[in-house]
Amino acid sequence: MDLESVIHKNPIKEESWKHVLVLAYQSLGVVYGDLSTSPLYVYKSTFAEDIKHSDTNEEIFGVLSFVFWTLTLIPLLKYVFIVLRADDNGEGGTFALYSLLCRHARVSLMPNTQLADEDLTQYTMDETIEINKKNVGSSLKSLLEKHRVLQKVLLVLALIGTCMVIGDGVLTPAISVFSAISGLELSMSKEQHKYVEVPVACIILIFLFALQHYGTHRVGCLFAPVVLTWLICISAIGLYNIIHWNPHVYEALSPYYMFKFLKKTQWGGWMSLGGILLCITGSEAMYADLGHFNQLSIQIAFTFLVYPSLILAYMGQAAYLSKHHSLESDYRIGFYVSVPVKLRWPVLAIAILQAVVGSQAIITGTFSIIKQCSSLGCFPKVKIVHTSSKIHGQIYIPEINWSLMLLCLAVTIGFRDTKRMGNAAGLAVITVMLVTTCLMSLVIVLCWHKSVWLAICFILFFGSIEALYFSASLIKFLEGAWVPVALSLIFLIIMYVWHYGTIKKYEFDVQNKVPINWLLGLGPTLGIVRVKGIGLIHTELVSGIPAIFSHFVTNLPAFHQVVIFLCVKSVPVPHVAPRERFLVGRIGPKEYRLYRCIARYGYRDFHKDDMEFEKDLICSIAEFIRSDTSEYGLGLGNFEDDTKMTVVGTSSSNLEGVRISEDDQDNNDQDNNSQIEGTSELKEVKSPEKVKKRVRFVVPDSPRMDMETREELLELMEAKEAGMAFIMSHSYVRAKRGSSWMKKVAINYGYDFLRRNSRGPTYALSLPHASTLEVGMIYHV
């Protein structure tokens, strides 16, 4: 099944209430797994060291008040009712906000952008509003567009948020699984529990990561029921504890108890905010996973089920603890101590399943965000396996999966307690939220065209709350919070070095491209023998002739009959419709048989890695030849300008276009010459050489083609039948003389190491090695 057709078959439309409710139910397993797990460790992390549970209950009621208002203001108010509206054509996450800003303010640092990209369906602005050029929003837009330093700051800000999400992908499975199995402490001695807890957690984590290559869709049907069962379980236990132990616990929801809490605990209370912060871990998933569902379904699920269940769970734990002050030790202040004894083992089993579901969601999200970074040139190419042909977004990245597993095991074995794990996870979570707040304030002005004062109010209100939690988390740097900082710094260096090297390499290509006059001076034969076949030259350039081509022409005695310069690029939109996939044009006069084809993908699109891409590519060239009425096609154009290109869709999206058909050759074919049957079909039969396939182009009914067009199509068929050779440069990038030592380290060692250990273009992987030619080139950037 063609995954692109599945994604783009049904346009966005008004959904029925039944469908919205089904999506809301399904979102429980994907979006809310992490957020729903937090009651396992919030109170335990908060009371770990900084504050003590006293007979006055001021501490426990103060913590409950903080939890209630944090859950209300951040996930409910900020994300559900504001941030979810800032979707990028239905997609969410840090890169969705950055993508919106790149389109509305032209702040993208990628050098291969084209005006034609702005004609893409999903590139269109959300609304056509006349903007007063004298207002603050327009001035801010001009400021960002003029100063490259500000563009780099914006990119680094987006990358920091992304790196912290990856760090969260390491920490969340560790703390979720570790907290889930902590229920064993109530059935054995502390000494026994110490030797059991870590091995059991490691076994569960290894099992979790080992299952990733099967894909979420194989076990995804169980996710929503597990989370629903867990939410019902914790809300029912919470309601029981409220009624049975302290029905007046609702009074602690008053903000007055936060003031009393801080007044009594002072420095310790402020330090404990790092534990309270954990109640909103997973909130970012509501926005990041928006593309899998829709805004209304996520809002309904959180507002009417997840939010009330979590509030009841936290109130129930507080009600129980308010009547139990003489606990044996502080480590027993946790979730399981408030569970009725007869229910502890069933709840423990459900909690472990819930921890696995919550971990699965963040692992899948990490795969997704790595793919987005790679698509936008901010991460080396890695192997991406699509585990489902029907469910959009189900991918598996082996290298990232095993790296996450090793890091997760290292955190589990190294820390061995939820306190330091909580400190680490809290800093990662709040940093992502701060980045979202900063980017969101820019979106309010530049994309929504709202008042700059509204953006200032947004960043001051939510930013001040998050800054308070950020300071409390950062102060625990030496107590575990250094882990997300270290992980993020490593990933940030990798991303920025790769992005910097990619840009420098492209700039070198642009400066050294071959002038068209040189090509025209060679004539149609290019001064060498043209043999049957297609030469597919990979290039990053969207215009001009790459230097690698002049290297071939001057050093090889023969070259292919048809030459295609192929550029595969990403554009700052989530998806490019298949009907807008290719940009096709000519290089030089028609008789040169030189074509440029640019394949465009969104940052969440799937790159085809099989022979289907090759067929789509050839069909796009054939359709361009058939319908070419440009000055190039008529031989009247200025050949020095090769930026004029035609939009051509994939063969599956363009049913009225040229289609390709390959049949097995029969050794008893009677003709050895090319023949044309009718006006709607071009056919080539066996040539004197022995070949396995006969290639045909099926052309739709149209006015009779002229002889030149017919001859060009026949030559393309002959070339396709003779075979295709994939030609790419094996680049060695080096910093030029006189560069700073920092640039030399980044380019000569950092970028070179990443390039040698990254993968090539996905569409080249399916070609036989005998059909691939790599030519070494040294880039001095």
NUDO-680664 format. One record per residue (C-alpha): residue number from 1; x, y negated, z. Coordinates in steps of 0.05 Angstrom, whole numbers, always signed. Each point is the difference from the previous one (the first is absolute). Layout:
REM NUDO-680664
[NUM; [X; Y; Z]]
...
This chain:
REM NUDO-680664
[1; [+0; +0; +0]]
[2; [+24; -70; -18]]
[3; [+7; -36; +67]]
[4; [-2; -68; -34]]
[5; [-68; +14; -29]]
[6; [-25; +21; +69]]
[7; [+24; -64; +32]]
[8; [-27; -47; -53]]
[9; [-62; +38; -22]]
[10; [-48; -34; +47]]
[11; [+5; -75; +7]]
[12; [-13; -33; +67]]
[13; [-75; -7; +10]]
[14; [-52; -8; +54]]
[15; [+2; +62; +42]]
[16; [-62; +32; +29]]
[17; [-7; +2; +75]]
[18; [+5; +76; -1]]
[19; [+67; -4; -36]]
[20; [+25; -54; +47]]
[21; [-17; +42; +61]]
[22; [+35; +61; -30]]
[23; [+62; -43; -12]]
[24; [-5; -26; +72]]
[25; [-1; +72; +25]]
[26; [+59; +20; -44]]
[27; [+40; -61; +22]]
[28; [+0; +27; +72]]
[29; [+51; +53; -18]]
[30; [+45; -44; -43]]
[31; [-3; -70; +30]]
[32; [-15; +9; +74]]
[33; [+41; +60; +20]]
[34; [+57; -41; +30]]
[35; [-44; -54; +32]]
[36; [-45; +53; +33]]
[37; [+60; +35; +31]]
[38; [+22; -60; +41]]
[39; [-41; +15; +63]]
[40; [+48; +58; +11]]
[41; [+59; -45; +18]]
[42; [-22; -73; +12]]
[43; [-11; +2; +75]]
[44; [+59; +48; +10]]
[45; [+47; -47; -37]]
[46; [-27; -62; +34]]
[47; [+9; +27; +71]]
[48; [+66; +35; -16]]
[49; [+45; -48; +38]]
[50; [-18; -74; -4]]
[51; [-63; +0; +44]]
[52; [-30; +45; +53]]
[53; [-72; +24; +10]]
[54; [-22; -31; +67]]
[55; [-62; +6; +44]]
[56; [-26; -68; -22]]
[57; [-10; +25; -72]]
[58; [+22; -67; -26]]
[59; [+53; +34; -44]]
[60; [-46; +52; -31]]
[61; [-56; -50; -12]]
[62; [+48; -50; -29]]
[63; [+28; +51; -47]]
[64; [-71; +21; -21]]
[65; [-17; -73; -13]]
[66; [+62; -9; -43]]
[67; [-16; +64; -39]]
[68; [-72; -21; -12]]
[69; [+17; -70; -27]]
[70; [+60; +25; -40]]
[71; [-43; +52; -34]]
[72; [-55; -53; -12]]
[73; [+45; -55; -27]]
[74; [+51; +38; -42]]
[75; [-32; +62; -32]]
[76; [-72; -25; +2]]
[77; [+4; -74; -14]]
[78; [+65; -7; -38]]
[79; [+1; +63; -42]]
[80; [-72; +22; -7]]
[81; [-30; -69; -13]]
[82; [+57; -40; -31]]
[83; [+60; +39; -27]]
[84; [-41; +53; -35]]
[85; [-28; -54; -45]]
[86; [+70; -13; -27]]
[87; [+1; +61; -44]]
[88; [+40; +5; -64]]
[89; [-52; +28; -48]]
[90; [-22; +48; +55]]
[91; [+70; +15; +26]]
[92; [+28; -20; +68]]
[93; [+65; -2; +38]]
[94; [+62; -44; +5]]
[95; [+16; +6; -74]]
[96; [-72; -17; -18]]
[97; [+8; -67; +34]]
[98; [+68; -11; -32]]
[99; [-29; +20; -68]]
[100; [-57; -51; +8]]
[101; [+50; -55; +16]]
[102; [+44; +20; -59]]
[103; [-58; -8; -48]]
[104; [-29; -64; +28]]
[105; [+65; -37; +13]]
[106; [+51; +33; -47]]
[107; [+48; +17; +56]]
[108; [+20; +69; -26]]
[109; [+75; +10; -7]]
[110; [-7; +54; -53]]
[111; [+31; -29; -63]]
[112; [-38; +41; -52]]
[113; [-67; -35; +8]]
[114; [-38; -19; -64]]
[115; [-57; -46; -16]]
[116; [-36; +60; -29]]
[117; [-3; +30; +70]]
[118; [-47; -56; +21]]
[119; [-52; +25; -50]]
[120; [-7; +66; +38]]
[121; [-69; +13; +27]]
[122; [+24; +5; +73]]
[123; [+47; -59; -7]]
[124; [-58; -47; -9]]
[125; [-9; -49; +57]]
[126; [-55; +16; +48]]
[127; [-38; -63; -16]]
[128; [+9; -58; -46]]
[129; [+2; -61; +44]]
[130; [+23; -69; -20]]
[131; [+57; -15; +47]]
[132; [+17; -72; +16]]
[133; [+73; -7; -17]]
[134; [+8; -51; +56]]
[135; [-23; +45; +56]]
[136; [+45; +36; +49]]
[137; [-13; +69; -31]]
[138; [+26; -22; -67]]
[139; [+60; -33; +32]]
[140; [+15; +65; +38]]
[141; [-6; +40; -65]]
[142; [+48; -47; -36]]
[143; [+49; +3; +59]]
[144; [+2; +76; -2]]
[145; [+7; +2; -76]]
[146; [+58; -50; -2]]
[147; [+43; +26; +56]]
[148; [+30; +70; -10]]
[149; [+22; +2; +73]]
[150; [-72; -2; +23]]
[151; [-17; +56; -49]]
[152; [+55; +42; +30]]
[153; [-25; -15; +70]]
[154; [-70; +23; -21]]
[155; [+28; +64; -30]]
[156; [+42; +15; +62]]
[157; [-62; -13; +44]]
[158; [-40; +51; -41]]
[159; [+58; +49; +3]]
[160; [+6; -7; +76]]
[161; [-74; +17; +7]]
[162; [+10; +59; -46]]
[163; [+61; +25; +37]]
[164; [-37; -3; +66]]
[165; [-56; +42; -30]]
[166; [+53; +52; -19]]
[167; [+28; -4; +71]]
[168; [-71; +11; +26]]
[169; [-1; +62; -44]]
[170; [+57; +27; +43]]
[171; [-27; -21; +68]]
[172; [-75; +13; -5]]
[173; [+5; +76; -11]]
[174; [+50; +5; +58]]
[175; [-41; -39; +51]]
[176; [-67; +29; -23]]
[177; [+21; +73; +4]]
[178; [+41; -11; +64]]
[179; [-59; -34; +35]]
[180; [-49; +53; -23]]
[181; [+39; +58; +31]]
[182; [+13; -40; +64]]
[183; [-65; +30; +25]]
[184; [+41; +62; +16]]
[185; [+29; -38; +59]]
[186; [-64; +10; +40]]
[187; [+4; +76; -5]]
[188; [+72; +10; +20]]
[189; [+54; -30; +43]]
[190; [+39; -60; -22]]
[191; [+64; +41; -6]]
[192; [-33; +51; -45]]
[193; [-34; -53; -41]]
[194; [+67; -34; -13]]
[195; [+26; +61; -36]]
[196; [-64; +16; -38]]
[197; [-22; -69; -25]]
[198; [+57; -16; -49]]
[199; [+6; +69; -35]]
[200; [-76; +4; -10]]
[201; [-1; -71; -29]]
[202; [+57; +16; -47]]
[203; [-34; +63; -25]]
[204; [-64; -37; -15]]
[205; [+38; -56; -36]]
[206; [+39; +49; -43]]
[207; [-65; +36; -17]]
[208; [-32; -67; -18]]
[209; [+55; -23; -47]]
[210; [+7; +70; -31]]
[211; [-73; -3; -22]]
[212; [+7; -66; -37]]
[213; [+17; +30; -68]]
[214; [-69; +34; -2]]
[215; [-33; -69; -3]]
[216; [-50; -33; +46]]
[217; [-59; +21; -43]]
[218; [+8; +74; +20]]
[219; [-12; -14; +73]]
[220; [-32; -69; -6]]
[221; [-70; +29; +5]]
[222; [+16; +16; +73]]
[223; [+26; -69; +17]]
[224; [-66; -39; +7]]
[225; [-34; +54; +43]]
[226; [+61; +2; +46]]
[227; [+1; -75; +10]]
[228; [-76; -3; +8]]
[229; [+3; +56; +52]]
[230; [+57; -36; +36]]
[231; [-38; -67; +1]]
[232; [-63; +33; +27]]
[233; [+43; +37; +51]]
[234; [+37; -61; +28]]
[235; [-63; -44; -1]]
[236; [-41; +53; +37]]
[237; [+55; +10; +52]]
[238; [+6; -75; +7]]
[239; [-75; -8; +10]]
[240; [+0; +56; +52]]
[241; [+57; -33; +38]]
[242; [-34; -68; -1]]
[243; [-65; +28; +27]]
[244; [+32; +48; +50]]
[245; [+57; -42; +28]]
[246; [-11; -74; -11]]
[247; [-62; -27; -37]]
[248; [+24; -72; +13]]
[249; [+63; +8; -41]]
[250; [-32; -42; -55]]
[251; [+15; -61; +42]]
[252; [+73; +8; -17]]
[253; [-15; -19; -73]]
[254; [-1; -72; +23]]
[255; [+62; -40; -21]]
[256; [+4; -23; +72]]
[257; [+32; +67; +18]]
[258; [+57; -13; -50]]
[259; [+16; -64; +37]]
[260; [-2; +36; +68]]
[261; [+44; +55; -28]]
[262; [+54; -47; -25]]
[263; [-3; -42; +63]]
[264; [+13; +60; +44]]
[265; [+49; +39; -42]]
[266; [+36; -60; -33]]
[267; [+64; +26; -34]]
[268; [-20; +73; +6]]
[269; [-68; -14; -30]]
[270; [+31; -35; -60]]
[271; [+48; +59; -9]]
[272; [-58; +49; +3]]
[273; [-33; -33; -61]]
[274; [+46; +44; -42]]
[275; [-41; +60; +24]]
[276; [-67; -34; -8]]
[277; [+19; -16; -71]]
[278; [-3; +74; -18]]
[279; [-76; -3; +2]]
[280; [+1; -31; -70]]
[281; [+50; +47; -33]]
[282; [-29; +21; -66]]
[283; [-41; -63; -10]]
[284; [+41; -17; -62]]
[285; [-24; +65; -31]]
[286; [-69; -30; -9]]
[287; [+30; -49; -49]]
[288; [+54; +44; -29]]
[289; [-49; +56; -18]]
[290; [-52; -47; -29]]
[291; [+13; +27; -70]]
[292; [-24; +70; +19]]
[293; [-68; -25; +24]]
[294; [-33; -68; -2]]
[295; [-7; -60; +46]]
[296; [-71; +15; +24]]
[297; [+12; +73; +17]]
[298; [+62; -17; +43]]
[299; [-38; -56; +35]]
[300; [-59; +45; +16]]
[301; [+43; +57; +26]]
[302; [+40; -45; +47]]
[303; [-55; -46; +24]]
[304; [-52; +53; +15]]
[305; [+41; +61; +20]]
[306; [+75; -9; +11]]
[307; [-3; -66; +39]]
[308; [-55; +21; +49]]
[309; [+32; +68; +11]]
[310; [+68; -30; +16]]
[311; [-31; -51; +48]]
[312; [-38; +54; +37]]
[313; [+63; +43; +4]]
[314; [+42; -56; +30]]
[315; [-56; -21; +48]]
[316; [-9; +72; +22]]
[317; [+74; +8; +16]]
[318; [+0; -66; +38]]
[319; [-63; +22; +39]]
[320; [+34; +65; +21]]
[321; [+66; -33; +19]]
[322; [-36; -54; +40]]
[323; [-23; +54; +48]]
[324; [+65; +41; +0]]
[325; [+60; -37; +29]]
[326; [+37; +56; +36]]
[327; [+27; +37; -62]]
[328; [+60; +45; +11]]
[329; [+44; -41; -47]]
[330; [-4; -55; -52]]
[331; [+10; +46; -58]]
[332; [-68; +30; +15]]
[333; [-35; -65; -18]]
[334; [-23; +19; -69]]
[335; [-58; +25; -41]]
[336; [-5; +72; +24]]
[337; [-5; -17; +74]]
[338; [-68; -32; -14]]
[339; [-26; +61; -38]]
[340; [-44; +47; +41]]
[341; [+39; +62; +19]]
[342; [-45; +49; -37]]
[343; [+8; -39; -65]]
[344; [+75; -11; +1]]
[345; [+21; +60; -43]]
[346; [-52; -12; -55]]
[347; [+17; -74; +1]]
[348; [+74; +17; -4]]
[349; [-13; +42; -63]]
[350; [-41; -56; -33]]
[351; [+53; -51; +20]]
[352; [+56; +39; -34]]
[353; [-42; +5; -64]]
[354; [-15; -74; +5]]
[355; [+74; -16; +8]]
[356; [+16; +40; -63]]
[357; [-55; -37; -38]]
[358; [+26; -68; +24]]
[359; [+71; +19; -19]]
[360; [-22; +25; -68]]
[361; [-32; -67; -16]]
[362; [+63; -41; +15]]
[363; [+44; +50; -38]]
[364; [-44; -4; -61]]
[365; [+0; -76; +6]]
[366; [+76; +0; +3]]
[367; [+3; +40; -65]]
[368; [-47; -49; -32]]
[369; [+38; -62; +21]]
[370; [+67; +30; -23]]
[371; [-31; +11; -68]]
[372; [-25; -72; -3]]
[373; [+69; -26; +19]]
[374; [+32; +43; -54]]
[375; [-51; -24; -52]]
[376; [+16; -73; +15]]
[377; [+76; +11; -4]]
[378; [+12; -2; +75]]
[379; [+19; +72; +13]]
[380; [+41; +52; -39]]
[381; [-37; +49; -44]]
[382; [-20; +62; +38]]
[383; [-36; +64; -19]]
[384; [-75; -11; +6]]
[385; [-46; +62; -1]]
[386; [-74; -11; -12]]
[387; [-34; +52; +43]]
[388; [-70; -11; -28]]
[389; [-26; -13; -70]]
[390; [-66; -27; +26]]
[391; [+14; -40; +63]]
[392; [+34; -66; -11]]
[393; [+61; -14; +43]]
[394; [+17; +72; +21]]
[395; [+75; +3; -9]]
[396; [+59; +35; +32]]
[397; [+73; -24; +0]]
[398; [+47; +57; +22]]
[399; [+60; -43; +17]]
[400; [-41; -48; +43]]
[401; [-38; +56; +33]]
[402; [+61; +37; +25]]
[403; [+34; -65; +20]]
[404; [-61; -19; +42]]
[405; [+0; +69; +32]]
[406; [+73; -4; +21]]
[407; [-9; -71; +27]]
[408; [-64; +19; +36]]
[409; [+34; +61; +33]]
[410; [+59; -44; +20]]
[411; [-47; -50; +33]]
[412; [-38; +55; +36]]
[413; [+62; +36; +26]]
[414; [+37; -65; +15]]
[415; [-55; -36; +39]]
[416; [-39; +57; +31]]
[417; [-53; -47; +30]]
[418; [-57; -43; -25]]
[419; [+27; -63; +34]]
[420; [+58; -11; -47]]
[421; [-38; +28; -60]]
[422; [-56; -50; +17]]
[423; [+50; -58; +3]]
[424; [+26; +19; -69]]
[425; [-68; +11; -32]]
[426; [-28; -65; +30]]
[427; [+54; -43; -31]]
[428; [-10; +32; -69]]
[429; [-75; -10; +3]]
[430; [+0; -72; +23]]
[431; [+53; -20; -51]]
[432; [-43; +26; -57]]
[433; [-59; -39; +27]]
[434; [+41; -64; +5]]
[435; [+22; +7; -73]]
[436; [-72; +11; -20]]
[437; [-21; -63; +37]]
[438; [+53; -42; -34]]
[439; [-15; +26; -70]]
[440; [-75; -5; +13]]
[441; [+6; -74; +17]]
[442; [+32; -11; -69]]
[443; [-55; +40; -33]]
[444; [-53; -44; +32]]
[445; [+30; -61; -32]]
[446; [+28; +25; -66]]
[447; [-49; +55; -19]]
[448; [-65; -18; +35]]
[449; [+12; -75; -10]]
[450; [-23; -16; +71]]
[451; [+21; -58; +43]]
[452; [+71; +2; +25]]
[453; [-27; -16; +69]]
[454; [-39; +66; -1]]
[455; [+65; +36; -15]]
[456; [+35; -36; +57]]
[457; [-56; +18; +48]]
[458; [+5; +73; -23]]
[459; [+75; +5; +10]]
[460; [-2; -38; +66]]
[461; [-56; +41; +31]]
[462; [+20; +70; -21]]
[463; [+74; -16; -5]]
[464; [+3; -24; +72]]
[465; [-34; +64; +25]]
[466; [+47; +44; -40]]
[467; [+61; -42; +19]]
[468; [-17; +12; +73]]
[469; [+0; +75; -11]]
[470; [+61; -4; -45]]
[471; [+40; -35; +55]]
[472; [-20; +52; +51]]
[473; [+22; +56; -48]]
[474; [+65; -33; -20]]
[475; [+22; -9; +72]]
[476; [+2; +76; +5]]
[477; [+51; +4; -56]]
[478; [+48; +43; +40]]
[479; [-56; +45; +26]]
[480; [-20; +29; -67]]
[481; [-21; -60; -41]]
[482; [+67; +0; -36]]
[483; [-22; +61; -40]]
[484; [-49; -34; -48]]
[485; [+48; -59; -6]]
[486; [+57; +47; -20]]
[487; [-43; +41; -48]]
[488; [-30; -63; -31]]
[489; [+69; -31; -9]]
[490; [+25; +62; -36]]
[491; [-60; +3; -47]]
[492; [+2; -76; -10]]
[493; [+73; +3; -22]]
[494; [-16; +57; -48]]
[495; [-60; -37; -29]]
[496; [+34; -67; -7]]
[497; [+65; +28; -29]]
[498; [-40; +40; -51]]
[499; [-43; -60; -18]]
[500; [+61; -46; -5]]
[501; [+39; +50; -43]]
[502; [-60; +11; -45]]
[503; [-8; -74; -13]]
[504; [+75; -11; -13]]
[505; [+1; +59; -49]]
[506; [-60; -29; -37]]
[507; [+32; -69; -3]]
[508; [+62; +33; -30]]
[509; [-42; +35; -53]]
[510; [-34; -66; -18]]
[511; [+66; -37; -7]]
[512; [+31; +55; -43]]
[513; [-58; +18; -45]]
[514; [+14; +4; -74]]
[515; [-25; -58; -44]]
[516; [-52; +18; -52]]
[517; [+42; -33; -54]]
[518; [+53; +54; +9]]
[519; [-53; +53; -11]]
[520; [-28; -34; -62]]
[521; [+70; -4; -29]]
[522; [+7; +76; +2]]
[523; [-60; +12; -46]]
[524; [-55; +53; +6]]
[525; [+51; +57; +5]]
[526; [+37; -35; +56]]
[527; [+64; +15; -38]]
[528; [-3; +74; +19]]
[529; [-37; +63; -22]]
[530; [-72; +4; +26]]
[531; [-19; +72; +15]]
[532; [-68; +29; +16]]
[533; [-23; -5; +72]]
[534; [-18; -51; +53]]
[535; [+52; -34; +42]]
[536; [-32; -22; +65]]
[537; [+45; -52; +33]]
[538; [-15; -16; +72]]
[539; [+10; -74; +18]]
[540; [-21; -47; +54]]
[541; [-6; -58; -49]]
[542; [-69; -24; -21]]
[543; [+30; -41; -57]]
[544; [+64; +2; -41]]
[545; [+44; +58; -20]]
[546; [+41; +34; +56]]
[547; [+75; +2; -7]]
[548; [-2; +76; +2]]
[549; [-31; +0; -70]]
[550; [+59; -37; -32]]
[551; [+45; +51; +34]]
[552; [-36; +56; -36]]
[553; [-1; -34; -68]]
[554; [+74; -17; +1]]
[555; [+24; +68; +26]]
[556; [-47; +52; -29]]
[557; [-1; +21; -73]]
[558; [-75; +12; +0]]
[559; [-62; -20; +38]]
[560; [-74; +18; +2]]
[561; [-50; -17; -53]]
[562; [-47; -32; +52]]
[563; [+27; -38; +60]]
[564; [-44; -18; +60]]
[565; [+25; -47; +54]]
[566; [-40; +23; +61]]
[567; [-7; -42; +63]]
[568; [-40; +27; +59]]
[569; [-16; -57; +48]]
[570; [-43; -13; +60]]
[571; [-47; -60; +6]]
[572; [-26; -31; +65]]
[573; [-69; +33; -4]]
[574; [-24; +65; +32]]
[575; [-20; +33; -65]]
[576; [+7; -12; -75]]
[577; [-60; +26; -39]]
[578; [+20; +54; -51]]
[579; [-29; -42; -56]]
[580; [+52; -54; +18]]
[581; [+59; +47; +12]]
[582; [+45; -16; -59]]
[583; [+27; -63; -33]]
[584; [+26; +18; -70]]
[585; [+38; -43; -49]]
[586; [+52; +1; -55]]
[587; [+73; -19; +2]]
[588; [+21; -27; -67]]
[589; [-36; +12; -67]]
[590; [-47; +58; -12]]
[591; [+50; +42; -40]]
[592; [+49; +3; +59]]
[593; [-47; +46; +38]]
[594; [+20; -30; +66]]
[595; [-55; -6; +53]]
[596; [-4; -26; +70]]
[597; [-49; +33; +49]]
[598; [-11; -26; +71]]
[599; [-38; +48; +46]]
[600; [-31; -38; +58]]
[601; [-19; +30; +67]]
[602; [-30; -28; +64]]
[603; [+34; +12; +67]]
[604; [-51; +55; +17]]
[605; [-3; +32; -69]]
[606; [+23; +70; -15]]
[607; [+56; +7; -50]]
[608; [-10; +59; -47]]
[609; [+58; +48; +3]]
[610; [-19; +49; -54]]
[611; [-6; +3; -75]]
[612; [-65; -40; +3]]
[613; [+40; -64; +7]]
[614; [+38; +16; -64]]
[615; [-66; +11; -37]]
[616; [-29; -65; +26]]
[617; [+63; -37; -20]]
[618; [-1; +26; -72]]
[619; [-75; -12; -6]]
[620; [+9; -71; +23]]
[621; [+53; -12; -54]]
[622; [-45; +32; -53]]
[623; [-60; -41; +22]]
[624; [+43; -63; -3]]
[625; [+22; +18; -71]]
[626; [-71; +13; -22]]
[627; [-29; -64; +27]]
[628; [+60; -46; -9]]
[629; [-24; -63; -35]]
[630; [+51; -47; +31]]
[631; [+50; -41; -39]]
[632; [+51; +53; +17]]
[633; [-42; +53; -32]]
[634; [-11; -43; -62]]
[635; [+74; -17; -3]]
[636; [-12; -75; +11]]
[637; [+22; -9; +72]]
[638; [+61; -30; +32]]
[639; [+39; +62; +19]]
[640; [+41; -39; +51]]
[641; [-61; +1; +45]]
[642; [-15; +70; +24]]
[643; [-46; -19; +57]]
[644; [-64; +8; -41]]
[645; [-30; +66; +21]]
[646; [-67; +36; -4]]
[647; [-37; +33; +58]]
[648; [-13; +74; -14]]
[649; [-33; +49; +47]]
[650; [+16; +73; +14]]
[651; [-29; +53; -45]]
[652; [-50; +22; +54]]
[653; [-27; -72; +8]]
[654; [-2; -17; -74]]
[655; [-46; +51; -31]]
[656; [-7; -40; -64]]
[657; [+76; -6; -9]]
[658; [+51; +45; -32]]
[659; [+7; +68; +32]]
[660; [+56; +50; -6]]
[661; [-8; +74; -13]]
[662; [+54; +54; -1]]
[663; [-14; +68; -32]]
[664; [+43; +62; -4]]
[665; [+34; +5; -67]]
[666; [-15; +60; -44]]
[667; [+59; +28; -38]]
[668; [-47; +11; -59]]
[669; [-17; -73; -10]]
[670; [-3; -11; -75]]
[671; [+20; -73; -4]]
[672; [+66; -31; +19]]
[673; [-21; -72; -13]]
[674; [-38; -50; +42]]
[675; [-73; -8; -20]]
[676; [-57; -44; +20]]
[677; [-72; +24; +4]]
[678; [-54; -52; -6]]
[679; [+4; -67; +34]]
[680; [-11; +23; +71]]
[681; [+56; +51; +9]]
[682; [+74; +0; -15]]
[683; [+34; +68; -2]]
[684; [+71; +24; -7]]
[685; [+15; +72; -16]]
[686; [+64; +39; +9]]
[687; [+64; -31; -24]]
[688; [+56; +44; -28]]
[689; [+32; +5; +70]]
[690; [-28; +51; +47]]
[691; [-43; -34; +53]]
[692; [-50; +25; +50]]
[693; [-52; -54; +0]]
[694; [-39; -37; -53]]
[695; [-17; -71; +21]]
[696; [-64; -35; -23]]
[697; [-29; -69; +14]]
[698; [-75; -2; +1]]
[699; [-19; -70; -21]]
[700; [-71; -28; +11]]
[701; [-43; -21; -59]]
[702; [+22; -69; -22]]
[703; [+11; -40; -63]]
[704; [+49; +34; -46]]
[705; [+72; -9; +23]]
[706; [+51; -30; -46]]
[707; [+58; +43; -24]]
[708; [+51; -33; +46]]
[709; [-40; +16; +62]]
[710; [-12; +71; -24]]
[711; [+73; +10; -15]]
[712; [+20; -27; +69]]
[713; [-47; +47; +35]]
[714; [+27; +59; -40]]
[715; [+71; -18; +19]]
[716; [-20; -3; +73]]
[717; [-32; +69; -6]]
[718; [+63; +28; -34]]
[719; [+42; -30; +56]]
[720; [-45; +29; +54]]
[721; [+2; +68; -31]]
[722; [+76; -2; -6]]
[723; [+6; -14; +74]]
[724; [+12; -54; +50]]
[725; [+66; -19; +34]]
[726; [-1; -39; +65]]
[727; [+58; -49; +4]]
[728; [+17; -38; +63]]
[729; [+60; -36; +29]]
[730; [+37; +29; +59]]
[731; [+18; -66; +31]]
[732; [+58; -14; +46]]
[733; [-15; -66; +34]]
[734; [+59; -38; +29]]
[735; [+6; -70; +30]]
[736; [+39; -46; -46]]
[737; [+66; -30; +20]]
[738; [-4; -59; +47]]
[739; [-63; +26; +35]]
[740; [-6; -6; +75]]
[741; [+18; +60; +43]]
[742; [-73; +8; +20]]
[743; [-22; +5; -72]]
[744; [+55; +50; -15]]
[745; [-21; +44; +58]]
[746; [-74; -4; -20]]
[747; [+12; +14; -74]]
[748; [+63; +44; -3]]
[749; [-19; +44; +58]]
[750; [-72; -9; +22]]
[751; [-36; -5; -67]]
[752; [+47; +49; -33]]
[753; [-12; +53; +54]]
[754; [-76; -10; -5]]
[755; [+1; +3; -76]]
[756; [+40; +65; -1]]
[757; [-48; +33; +49]]
[758; [-65; -25; -30]]
[759; [-42; +32; -55]]
[760; [-5; -21; -72]]
[761; [-65; -20; -36]]
[762; [-55; +51; +12]]
[763; [-19; +6; -73]]
[764; [+72; +23; -16]]
[765; [-3; +59; +47]]
[766; [-44; +43; -45]]
[767; [+46; -8; -61]]
[768; [+50; +57; -14]]
[769; [+71; -16; +20]]
[770; [+22; +11; -72]]
[771; [-45; -58; -20]]
[772; [+29; -48; +51]]
[773; [+60; -44; -14]]
[774; [+33; -42; +54]]
[775; [+49; -54; -18]]
[776; [+45; -30; +54]]
[777; [+2; -76; +6]]
[778; [+34; -44; +51]]
[779; [-38; -61; +25]]
[780; [+39; -57; +30]]
[781; [-53; -40; +37]]
